[in-house]
Amino acid sequence: MSGLFAVGCTVVREPSRSRDHSERMLSAFGADVGRDDLSVEIHPGRPLSAQTLMVPGDLSSAAFFLVAGSVVPESEIMLRHVGVNPTRTGVLEILSGMGARITEENRRECAGEPVADLRVSAAPLSGVDVGGETVVRAIDEIPILCVAAACAGGKTRIRDAGELRHKESDRLAAVARGLAALGVEVTERPDGLEVEGDPDRALRGGVTLATHGDHRLAMAFAVAALRADGPVHLDDGGCVAVSYPGFWGDLGRLGGGA
């Protein structure tokens, strides 16, 4: 952003490809932005044009309902106007690799961002091995993907996710403890988790799970509770407001309770 007003060209180089929302937005407003593999160039001086925008729905927030729609029997959910930027779609690729039934409809572009309506319906899932570049594009969705893994057949191995130890909480440790409390066999590794799934198992109810004030953990555990044989309590359900204030209302409207 500051490169728009700098003298001369500003170049940003990164070690691996990251989310490119800013580059797309600036280009849509008319900025002179160049992209080449792992570098971005900003050339100042070009006037920007005002826009009327509709902000795409956040795929990270949609992921909770993509998993809920996959693991709750007889579910079918349509999520409209969701951003499907290729730097963010690791979660779609992982779920599809697990056997999820997710289809994109009405694909279009908004301010340089690809968007689509996502339809998900219940499907039998299978465990997968996940690591490398795919994890980079799904790092925020790993907690909810672990819930999908708990409801899938076979073992899911997640590696190269050590960054999750430095988020709002140590998400690897917290997910492992939460799933274990729900009766899932979990092995914690320095950079990931191994989750032993069972599609026929009801998760253990009658437990209280620690969210550590982490919005993504709270929403992931709420989805896991949909497969439990009794009530599951969260110590802090209000923390979801950090990223998704309407989560509990949307879950309730879909019949998930709260």
Secondary structure as UniProt FT lines:
FT   HELIX           2..5
FT   STRAND          10..13
FT   HELIX           21..28
FT   TURN            29..30
FT   STRAND          32..36
FT   TURN            37..38
FT   STRAND          39..43
FT   TURN            44..45
FT   HELIX           59..71
FT   TURN            73..74
FT   STRAND          76..83
FT   TURN            86..89
FT   HELIX           90..98
FT   STRAND          101..110
FT   TURN            111..112
FT   STRAND          113..121
FT   STRAND          129..130
FT   HELIX           133..136
FT   TURN            137..138
FT   HELIX           139..141
FT   HELIX           142..150
FT   STRAND          153..158
FT   HELIX           162..166
FT   HELIX           171..181
FT   TURN            182..183
FT   STRAND          185..189
FT   TURN            190..191
FT   STRAND          192..197
FT   TURN            199..200
FT   STRAND          207..209
FT   TURN            212..213
FT   HELIX           215..225
FT   TURN            226..227
FT   STRAND          232..234
FT   HELIX           237..242
FT   TURN            245..246
FT   HELIX           247..253
FT   TURN            254..255
//
